[in-house]
Amino acid sequence: MEKTELIFIPFSGIGHLAASLEIAKMMTLRDRRLSITIIIIKFPFGSNPSLTSDSDSIRFVTLPPIEVVSPGTTGFAFIFELMKAHIPQVRDAVGEITSSGSSRLGGFVLDTFCIHMIDVADEFGVPSYIFFTSGAAFLGFNFHLQFLHDNEGLDLIQFKNSDAELEIPSYVNPVPGKVFPSVMFDQDGDVAGMFLYLPRSFRQVKGIMVNTFVELESHAIQSFSGTTLPPVYPVEPILTTQAECVDASAIMSWLDDQPPSSVIFLCFGSWGSFGGDQVKRDSKRAGTQWAL
């Protein structure tokens, strides 16, 4: 039986790598005709997380680190430069994989920050898919702001620290500008431009897998219906359960005791955080459950 090979290219952050591995496991378990190669792009500094799998349908290719010479480039701008610099290595790695002839190349599954690899997929004549590790509502937020900027001439800078609210189809309520991600107003290295470039590029892919589920984001997922956007697929909550954690039954019992629609779930990702004073202050409020 000939297998179909998928190339996964995740971002190097542990949250992105771990989620990519978990969805790769899920896909290969559900369809034995799939084999998946996860290409690991290392940071040129600091420690890099390592991944392992006991599945014979998943393998890892770790690329040699590249030193990106871009003076003054930091944060998100550096990440994009780093990913673009690895395009030749990714092209060579995929060429070596396909040269064996043991499987048929089916497509690329790309992380948000690896969107430039669409060009490599096009060179091999296969479709690209996005694995979006944030939620469906935020995906819709990105699409809508990019549409307003490109098609209606909206200047996003007017929302910086503003109380003005914007109707976003993927959110139930209007969103005030003062809670927009600060990076959307960051002109250093044209980071703001990059965050408009991302949803533009998302429109080119065959489909978008989102780490969410219908029961959690029913409104956001429904907002994509009837649009010209690529199909959006909620792929269940992709969790890494190996880490040591508190007794989940205690949390579920606490949730069952709460009144309907009285609990808010907040997930800030690996880069989101609150200051210590704010955490202590908010955790003392009645009816709160914190996981840090």
C-alpha positions, -999 to 999 in steps of 0.1 A, spaced: 0 0 0 15 33 -11 16 59 16 9 96 12 36 118 28 27 151 45 53 176 54 47 194 87 67 226 93 60 240 128 73 270 145 101 263 170 82 273 201 74 244 223 36 251 222 37 249 184 60 219 182 40 199 208 6 207 192 20 198 157 32 164 170 -1 156 187 -21 163 155 3 143 135 -2 114 159 -40 118 156 -39 119 118 -17 88 114 -38 68 138 -69 76 119 -55 69 85 -28 43 82 -21 54 46 -5 86 59 31 91 69 43 125 82 77 141 83 80 170 108 108 194 98 123 211 128 138 246 124 161 254 153 166 288 169 202 299 165 204 307 202 192 293 235 179 258 240 156 240 215 129 216 227 132 180 214 104 158 202 100 120 200 74 97 188 70 59 190 50 59 158 67 44 128 45 67 106 61 99 120 97 110 116 117 141 123 142 160 102 161 186 121 177 213 100 211 228 109 207 262 126 213 292 104 227 325 117 204 353 105 223 385 100 197 413 103 209 441 125 183 456 148 157 429 139 140 414 170 108 397 181 84 388 154 104 404 126 133 382 135 111 351 135 99 358 99 135 365 87 146 332 103 119 312 86 125 327 52 163 320 56 155 283 59 136 280 26 166 265 7 171 239 34 135 229 35 135 226 -3 165 203 -2 151 182 27 118 177 9 136 169 -23 156 142 -5 124 127 10 106 125 -23 136 111 -41 132 78 -23 99 71 -41 86 52 -11 56 75 -8 36 101 -27 40 137 -15 5 149 -6 10 184 8 25 207 34 10 216 68 25 249 79 26 268 111 14 305 110 50 317 112 62 294 85 38 308 59 67 315 35 70 278 29 39 280 6 64 288 -21 82 255 -16 50 235 -17 41 253 -49 74 242 -64 66 206 -56 31 210 -70 13 201 -38 -13 221 -17 -5 239 15 -26 238 47 -23 259 78 -23 245 114 -35 275 134 -25 270 170 -46 299 183 -84 300 184 -110 304 156 -122 338 169 -86 352 166 -83 337 131 -114 356 121 -101 387 137 -70 386 115 -89 380 83 -114 408 90 -88 434 98 -68 425 68 -100 428 46 -109 462 61 -73 475 56 -69 462 20 -104 467 7 -119 496 26 -87 515 34 -90 512 72 -60 526 90 -55 503 119 -33 527 138 -65 547 147 -74 519 171 -42 521 192 -52 526 228 -87 536 216 -121 530 232 -136 528 197 -152 495 190 -151 474 159 -176 447 148 -157 415 141 -178 387 126 -160 360 146 -167 377 179 -202 380 195 -195 414 209 -177 445 194 -140 446 202 -125 478 215 -92 489 199 -74 492 232 -74 454 235 -60 447 200 -27 429 200 1 455 204 21 440 176 -5 452 152 7 487 158 44 479 159 62 496 131 97 483 141 108 461 112 73 465 97 58 439 121 24 455 116 27 449 79 37 413 85 5 407 105 -15 418 75 7 397 52 -2 365 72 -40 365 65 -34 375 29 -12 344 26 -38 323 45 -62 329 17 -40 310 -7 -40 277 12 -63 247 7 -76 246 42 -70 258 78 -70 235 108 -77 253 140 -68 239 175 -104 243 188 -138 226 188 -173 236 179 -187 235 214 -161 261 226 -162 285 196 -195 278 178 -201 315 169 -166 319 155 -166 287 135 -201 295 121 -188 330 110 -166 314 83 -196 297 66 -206 312 33 -174 332 29 -147 330 2 -121 320 28 -104 285 27 -124 259 46 -118 261 84 -116 227 102 -118 226 141 -96 196 149 -106 191 185 -86 204 215 -50 192 207 -35 188 242 -1 176 255 -11 155 285 24 143 295 31 172 317 24 169 354 -8 186 364 -34 189 391 -62 164 395 -85 171 366 -115 156 384 -114 184 410 -115 210 382 -144 193 365 -163 190 398 -158 227 404 -170 236 369 -201 214 374 -210 234 405 -209 268 387 -240 285 373 -245 283 335 -225 308 315 -206 320 345 -171 307 338 -146 324 314 -118 304 299 -86 324 292 -56 311 273 -28 334 266 -3 311 249 33 308 257 40 345 251 10 360 269 13 368 306 0 389 335 22 407 360 25 391 394 5 418 412 -24 415 388 -24 377 391 -26 379 428 -53 405 427 -75 387 402 -71 353 418 -87 366 450 -119 373 432 -148 351 440 -157 325 415 -123 323 397 -103 292 388 -67 299 377 -42 276 359 -7 292 355 
